[in-house]
Every structure is written in C-alpha cells, then in structure tokens.
C-alpha cells in the first residue's frame, strides 16, 4: 500500500493544524481508555467545535468514517500522528528552567510521544550541569553549540520577558526553525522561524472578562 498523499503544509491553515493536534490529544485519551470508535459530534463536544468542522478537518488527512460507525480511534490516531509528526523522535530545546520550565519538562516526558526535550538551558548554577526529569541541563553559554551538535530545530522559551528576544535571536542563529514562546513579550524573527506565542496572563485576563459576562454567547457577540 502506498503512503497517503497529504496537501502541502503551507496550504493548511494554522488554526486547522491546531485543531488536528487537539483531536490527536483527545484520541490518545480515548485509545488509552480502550474506546474503539468515535463520532465527529463526540470529538466536537470535547473540543468545543462543531461536527461539520471536525469532519472537514479530518478530510485533510484522508480519514475515513461513517455516519453510523464513526471513526476507528486507533486508526484515526495513527493517521493524525503520521500527518502531524515528522519521522522519529523530534528533539526540542527548553530555555528557562524555572517553575514553568520544570512543569514543561515533566509534561513532555510523560505526555508527548514523539516529542522529547533533549536539552534545557539556564543561567542558575543550581540548575545546570545536571539531569532534571530525564533531561540534561546546560548553562546558557553553551546554547549554540548544543543546539547545533544535537541538530535541534524546535525550542521552547520560558524566560522573563526582557530576555526573550535575545534568547530567540540566539536560537534562530543556531538553526532553530520553530519556537513556542511562553515569555510575556512579542518576538521579532525572520519569516523562516515559526513562532507560537502562549501568553498565559493575557489568556487569564480574557477568561476573567468573559466569565463576568456569564455566557459564551456574550463573548461571541463582542467579537
């Protein structure tokens, strides 16, 4: 059987990729719970979308389901994993080993098959030159050499906002092409580097505001 042919990633929207990743996380839980099949409306309920949107998204990867039987969980999970993940384990670097960094280390090693934080960096002497949650931690001064030596293309930034841009610049120069930025600061990088900004404070403020409104419909009206 020939390998499935997928559309070029550049033609697929960032939002669609995000939803596909969410479906994979949900399906991982369903397979773990020994559920054999799932319907589009069940996935939609879990991720807060619509059944029609789920079906459109899954058409991107050529997933086959039926109105009566739904999708086979294990097969759909395998298709999503093949589509979203490059072959082999993807190496990730983490910069910043504070409370958030340690939580990310723990989560990565337990919850993200195929993605592995293989190197972490910090400036604090008590956090470097040791292994934390199975990950070797280095001093920030060695960032470029370690990134190049291990051929790491993806990184997570979990440093204070004032240090984020300098760290991002160093990562880009070292060859990193994708960054998840948890620092409360916008990054300015060349188009060759994809950046996903995760602003926890902004998200919390949004939740507080819309919680005061009382309903999801009020939030939608204000958009």
Legacy VTK file of the C-alpha trace (Angstrom):
# vtk DataFile Version 3.0
C-alpha trace
ASCII
DATASET POLYDATA
POINTS 223 float
0.000 0.000 0.000
1.436 3.390 -0.983
1.891 6.126 1.596
-1.021 8.574 1.886
-0.628 11.823 -0.023
-1.273 14.920 2.051
-1.675 18.511 0.896
1.391 20.679 1.351
1.536 22.014 4.912
1.789 25.566 3.590
-1.758 25.267 2.225
-3.204 24.251 5.577
-4.154 27.000 7.981
-2.558 27.424 11.385
-5.992 27.004 13.013
-6.575 23.702 11.229
-3.210 22.361 12.400
-4.108 23.458 15.931
-7.426 21.610 15.818
-5.811 18.465 14.401
-3.340 18.499 17.269
-6.257 18.828 19.687
-8.018 15.846 18.087
-4.844 13.804 18.497
-4.671 14.623 22.204
-8.323 13.634 22.665
-7.890 10.416 20.681
-4.829 9.495 22.720
-7.051 9.570 25.798
-9.811 7.588 24.071
-7.411 4.876 22.911
-5.938 4.737 26.406
-9.477 4.133 27.685
-9.928 1.303 25.118
-12.637 3.114 23.142
-12.818 1.601 19.667
-14.836 4.195 17.729
-15.764 7.843 17.989
-18.176 10.067 16.042
-17.491 13.572 14.797
-20.070 15.064 17.154
-18.320 13.402 20.122
-14.976 14.917 19.134
-16.690 18.255 18.589
-18.217 18.148 22.055
-14.829 17.528 23.644
-13.045 20.322 21.779
-15.815 22.922 21.697
-16.329 22.905 17.923
-18.912 21.590 15.501
-19.262 18.122 13.999
-19.118 19.610 10.498
-15.818 21.335 11.301
-14.371 18.098 12.675
-15.311 16.243 9.505
-13.803 18.978 7.290
-10.592 18.926 9.296
-10.276 15.147 9.145
-10.782 15.197 5.378
-7.408 16.961 5.198
-5.676 13.761 6.319
-7.962 11.496 4.316
-9.623 9.997 7.392
-12.492 7.645 6.669
-15.561 7.445 8.878
-19.252 6.669 8.511
-22.399 8.280 9.958
-23.313 5.002 11.664
-19.969 3.654 12.850
-17.930 6.839 13.175
-14.127 6.723 13.079
-11.911 3.951 14.401
-9.996 5.612 17.225
-6.688 3.785 16.853
-6.606 4.188 13.075
-7.518 7.874 13.246
-4.902 8.495 15.931
-2.252 6.820 13.779
-3.231 8.957 10.778
-3.042 12.153 12.813
0.314 11.174 14.275
1.705 10.439 10.814
0.438 13.750 9.474
1.488 15.997 12.357
4.789 14.437 13.372
7.993 14.045 11.405
9.512 10.540 11.343
11.329 9.598 14.518
11.530 11.435 17.803
11.600 15.212 17.420
14.220 16.907 19.548
13.200 20.027 21.457
15.251 22.515 23.465
13.940 24.355 26.526
15.350 27.698 27.627
14.424 28.590 31.200
14.206 26.016 33.996
12.010 27.896 36.438
8.681 26.600 37.734
7.118 26.696 34.259
10.155 25.105 32.653
10.195 22.241 35.136
6.485 21.651 34.564
7.061 21.555 30.802
9.903 19.075 31.265
7.714 16.784 33.329
4.773 17.036 30.923
6.886 16.457 27.821
8.414 13.240 29.106
5.083 11.820 30.260
2.511 13.057 27.757
4.092 13.792 24.372
5.190 10.699 22.451
7.369 11.661 19.513
8.401 14.981 21.082
11.261 14.985 23.549
13.016 17.847 25.307
16.625 16.723 24.987
18.394 19.846 26.249
17.460 22.566 28.727
19.305 25.817 29.399
19.504 28.281 32.277
21.938 30.677 33.957
21.461 29.500 37.551
24.334 27.295 38.807
21.941 25.092 40.812
20.011 24.193 37.635
22.830 23.492 35.204
25.218 20.597 34.662
22.683 18.123 35.989
19.763 15.961 34.837
16.233 17.117 35.659
13.258 14.894 34.767
15.486 12.890 32.468
16.759 15.945 30.586
20.339 17.171 30.554
20.515 20.828 31.634
23.239 23.125 30.345
24.448 26.643 31.034
23.032 29.176 28.579
26.554 29.949 27.357
26.601 26.578 25.587
23.273 27.093 23.799
24.565 27.490 20.245
26.999 24.585 20.399
24.487 22.155 21.929
21.693 23.153 19.504
23.968 22.603 16.510
25.551 19.424 17.856
22.160 17.797 18.505
20.551 19.273 15.376
17.606 20.700 17.325
15.049 22.572 15.214
12.336 23.319 17.794
12.633 25.224 21.055
10.542 26.444 23.967
11.250 29.810 25.595
10.257 30.094 29.261
12.384 33.039 30.405
11.463 36.515 31.701
10.136 38.863 29.035
13.203 41.096 28.954
15.419 38.148 27.996
13.121 36.544 25.407
14.246 38.387 22.269
17.942 37.786 22.874
17.277 34.100 23.508
15.121 33.870 20.368
17.807 35.525 18.253
20.421 33.083 19.516
18.136 30.117 18.838
17.427 31.295 15.282
21.120 31.797 14.536
21.833 28.307 15.897
19.367 26.795 13.426
16.064 26.547 15.327
13.094 26.962 12.984
10.152 26.756 15.374
9.655 28.403 18.769
6.938 28.139 21.407
7.206 31.383 23.355
5.866 31.448 26.911
7.625 34.736 27.704
5.311 37.779 28.039
6.997 39.579 25.149
6.495 39.597 21.364
9.334 38.156 19.311
10.671 39.663 16.101
12.257 36.967 13.967
12.728 36.247 10.256
9.875 34.535 8.367
11.895 31.308 8.319
11.200 30.872 12.067
7.638 29.963 13.076
6.643 31.375 16.466
3.695 30.338 18.627
3.137 32.850 21.432
1.498 31.498 24.591
0.581 34.491 26.746
-0.817 32.971 29.928
-1.507 36.353 31.547
-3.467 37.633 28.552
-5.477 34.412 28.381
-6.305 34.661 32.083
-7.457 38.258 31.680
-9.695 37.212 28.779
-11.186 34.393 30.839
-11.868 36.733 33.759
-13.548 39.254 31.454
-15.783 36.745 29.680
-16.554 34.921 32.921
-18.028 38.199 34.161
-20.189 38.309 31.035
-21.623 34.965 32.054
-22.077 33.138 28.753
-20.173 32.070 25.669
-22.786 33.807 23.506
-21.904 37.157 25.038
-18.296 36.561 24.146
-19.212 35.752 20.567
-21.335 38.899 20.241
-18.439 41.068 21.306
-16.005 39.607 18.771
LINES 1 224
223 0 1 2 3 4 5 6 7 8 9 10 11 12 13 14 15 16 17 18 19 20 21 22 23 24 25 26 27 28 29 30 31 32 33 34 35 36 37 38 39 40 41 42 43 44 45 46 47 48 49 50 51 52 53 54 55 56 57 58 59 60 61 62 63 64 65 66 67 68 69 70 71 72 73 74 75 76 77 78 79 80 81 82 83 84 85 86 87 88 89 90 91 92 93 94 95 96 97 98 99 100 101 102 103 104 105 106 107 108 109 110 111 112 113 114 115 116 117 118 119 120 121 122 123 124 125 126 127 128 129 130 131 132 133 134 135 136 137 138 139 140 141 142 143 144 145 146 147 148 149 150 151 152 153 154 155 156 157 158 159 160 161 162 163 164 165 166 167 168 169 170 171 172 173 174 175 176 177 178 179 180 181 182 183 184 185 186 187 188 189 190 191 192 193 194 195 196 197 198 199 200 201 202 203 204 205 206 207 208 209 210 211 212 213 214 215 216 217 218 219 220 221 222
